[in-house]
Amino acid sequence: MDQQQTLRQWVEESRRIVFFGGAGVSTESGIPDFRSVDGLYHQVYDYPPEQILSHTFFRQNPEEFFRFYWDKMIAPDARPNAAHKVLAKWEAEGKLTAVVTQNIDGLHQMAGSKTVYELHGSVHRNHCMRCGKFYGLSDLKERQGIPRCGCGGIIKPDVVLYEESLDEETMQKSLEAIASADMLIIGGTSLSVYPAAGLVHYYSGNRLVLINRSATPMDSRADLVISDSIGKTLEGFLSWTSR
């Protein structure tokens, strides 16, 4: 049985699939991967992206932070690709219980997924640092300079910056979903970003699938490794109906 047949059979037999995804899920929608050869970390900027995307830098130099943020972090024209659509389809069919993502773009929800745990936050949620008022991304119409609330406070995106902790409730729900999964599919991530990557150790089943273009530290533990793009691997499921 080849890899695609094995994957299809396991999906067919599973009822509590959890998907854990990283930047590679969104690159096929035109959103650059920070750590790829052509990613943001390899582009020339006034400061290294790791420094710009830190809590300290945000506090000390919000103007430069937002110049980078509007230019590099927001992709208004991005749309869900085959991977996003298949995962939403599986959830609607009652086969997938949760998507755990390191991405902040909201494409899983745009595709129709309901239970999405966003480990690193979302560009679609923003709050005034002074009065706490909520702003959706569409509310920030100017998309340039430092966004400010009517009260004068800076509007901060609910995105986890370097030096900030992940949301405890999101982490706990992600852990519980992975621990109770009968199949865990990891896609589009090098599993190098902690503590998020550590969540996969809570899976104790025998259907651990890794789909990534390059090798990961978990390859030797996986029950199935597919060295390809996540969108290409899953697109065949768009027209597939489980029995």
C-alpha positions in Angstrom: 0.0 0.0 0.0 1.5 3.4 -1.0 1.5 6.5 1.2 -1.6 8.1 -0.2 -3.6 4.8 0.2 -2.4 4.4 3.8 -3.3 8.0 4.6 -6.8 7.5 3.0 -7.4 4.3 4.9 -6.4 5.8 8.2 -8.6 8.9 7.6 -11.5 6.5 6.7 -11.1 4.6 9.9 -10.5 7.5 12.3 -13.2 9.6 14.1 -11.1 11.9 16.3 -8.5 13.4 13.9 -6.5 16.4 15.1 -4.4 18.5 12.7 -1.4 20.4 14.0 -0.1 22.9 11.4 2.5 25.5 10.8 3.6 28.1 8.3 3.8 25.6 5.4 0.0 25.4 5.5 -0.3 29.0 4.6 2.6 29.4 2.1 0.5 27.8 -0.6 -2.0 30.7 0.0 0.8 33.2 -0.7 1.7 34.0 2.9 5.5 33.8 3.3 7.2 31.4 5.7 9.4 33.2 8.2 12.0 30.5 8.2 12.1 29.4 4.6 15.0 30.4 2.3 12.8 33.1 0.8 11.0 33.9 4.0 10.8 37.1 6.0 13.9 36.3 8.0 16.1 36.5 4.9 14.9 39.8 3.7 16.8 43.0 4.4 15.1 45.3 6.9 16.1 48.0 9.4 16.2 45.4 12.2 16.1 41.6 12.3 12.5 40.3 12.2 13.1 38.4 15.5 13.9 41.8 17.2 11.0 43.7 15.5 8.5 41.0 16.6 9.5 41.1 20.2 7.5 42.5 23.1 10.4 44.8 24.1 10.7 46.3 20.5 6.9 46.7 20.3 7.0 48.8 23.5 10.1 50.8 22.6 9.5 51.4 18.9 5.8 50.8 18.0 6.1 52.9 14.8 8.8 50.7 13.3 6.9 47.6 14.6 3.8 48.6 12.8 5.7 49.5 9.6 6.9 46.0 9.5 3.6 44.5 10.6 1.5 46.2 7.9 4.0 45.4 5.3 5.0 41.8 6.1 2.4 40.3 8.4 -0.9 41.2 6.8 -2.0 39.4 3.6 -5.5 40.8 2.8 -5.7 38.9 -0.5 -4.8 35.4 0.9 -7.5 32.8 0.5 -7.7 29.2 1.9 -6.0 26.5 -0.1 -6.8 22.8 -0.5 -5.4 21.9 2.9 -7.6 24.4 4.7 -10.7 23.3 2.8 -10.1 19.6 3.4 -9.7 20.1 7.1 -13.0 22.1 7.3 -14.7 19.3 5.3 -13.5 16.6 7.7 -14.8 18.6 10.6 -18.2 19.0 9.0 -18.2 15.3 8.4 -17.5 14.6 12.0 -14.1 13.1 11.5 -11.9 15.9 12.7 -12.2 17.3 16.2 -9.8 20.2 16.1 -7.2 22.2 14.2 -4.2 23.4 16.3 -2.3 26.0 14.3 0.8 28.1 14.8 -0.5 30.5 12.1 -2.1 33.9 12.8 -3.9 34.5 9.4 -7.4 33.1 10.2 -7.5 31.1 6.9 -8.8 27.9 8.7 -11.8 29.8 9.9 -12.2 31.4 6.4 -12.4 27.9 5.0 -15.1 26.9 7.4 -13.3 25.3 10.4 -15.0 25.9 13.7 -12.7 24.4 16.3 -9.4 26.1 15.8 -6.8 26.6 18.5 -4.5 29.5 17.5 -1.4 29.0 19.5 0.2 32.3 18.4 -2.9 34.4 18.2 -4.6 36.1 15.3 -4.3 39.3 13.2 -8.1 39.4 13.2 -8.3 40.1 16.9 -7.0 43.5 18.2 -7.5 45.3 21.5 -6.8 48.8 22.8 -4.0 48.7 25.4 -5.7 51.5 27.3 -9.4 50.7 27.4 -9.5 47.2 26.1 -11.9 47.9 23.2 -11.9 45.1 20.6 -11.1 45.8 16.9 -11.4 43.3 14.1 -8.8 43.6 11.3 -11.4 45.1 9.0 -11.9 47.9 11.6 -8.3 49.0 11.2 -9.0 50.6 7.8 -5.9 52.7 7.4 -3.4 49.8 7.8 -0.5 52.2 8.2 1.2 53.9 11.1 0.3 53.2 14.7 -3.4 52.2 15.1 -5.1 54.1 17.8 -8.4 53.8 19.7 -10.8 56.6 20.1 -9.5 56.9 23.7 -6.0 57.5 22.3 -4.5 54.1 23.3 -2.5 52.0 20.9 -4.4 49.1 19.4 -2.3 45.9 19.7 -2.8 42.8 17.6 -3.5 39.7 19.6 -0.5 38.0 18.2 2.0 36.3 20.5 5.3 38.2 20.2 8.8 37.0 21.3 9.1 37.2 25.1 5.4 36.7 25.5 3.7 33.6 26.8 1.2 31.5 24.9 -2.4 31.7 26.1 -2.8 29.0 28.8 -6.4 28.1 27.9 -5.5 27.7 24.2 -2.6 25.5 25.2 -4.7 23.4 27.5 -7.4 22.8 24.9 -4.8 22.0 22.3 -3.2 19.5 24.7 -6.5 17.8 25.5 -7.5 17.5 21.8 -4.1 16.0 20.8 -4.1 13.6 23.8 -7.6 12.3 22.9 -7.0 12.0 19.1 -7.1 8.7 17.4 -5.1 10.2 14.5 -2.7 13.2 14.6 -1.7 14.8 11.3 1.2 17.3 11.5 1.6 19.4 8.4 3.7 22.3 7.2 5.9 22.7 10.2 9.5 22.0 11.1 8.5 21.4 14.7 11.2 23.8 15.8 9.2 26.4 17.6 8.6 25.7 21.3 6.6 25.4 23.4 4.0 24.8 20.7 5.9 21.9 19.1 6.1 20.1 22.4 2.3 19.5 22.3 2.7 16.7 19.8 4.4 14.6 22.5 0.9 14.3 24.2 -0.3 12.1 21.3 -0.1 8.4 22.3 -1.8 6.7 19.3 -0.4 4.8 16.4 -1.5 7.0 13.5 1.0 9.9 13.7 1.3 11.4 10.2 4.0 13.9 9.3 3.5 15.9 6.0 6.3 18.4 5.4 8.6 19.3 2.5 11.7 18.8 4.8 12.7 16.5 7.6 11.6 17.2 11.2 12.9 16.0 14.5 9.8 13.8 14.9 10.2 11.9 11.6 11.6 8.8 13.4 8.6 8.7 15.7 6.0 9.1 13.0 4.0 6.1 11.7 3.8 7.8 8.2 6.1 10.4 6.7 5.1 12.2 3.5 7.8 14.5 2.1 5.5 16.9 0.1 3.4 20.0 0.4 0.4 19.7 2.6 -1.9 21.2 0.0 -0.8 18.8 -2.7 -1.1 15.8 -0.3 -4.6 16.6 0.8 -6.2 18.1 -2.3 -7.4 14.6 -3.4 -9.7 14.5 -0.4 -11.7 17.5 -1.6 -13.8 15.2 -3.9 -13.5 12.2 -1.6 -16.4 11.0 0.6 -15.8 8.7 3.5 -17.9 5.6 3.9 
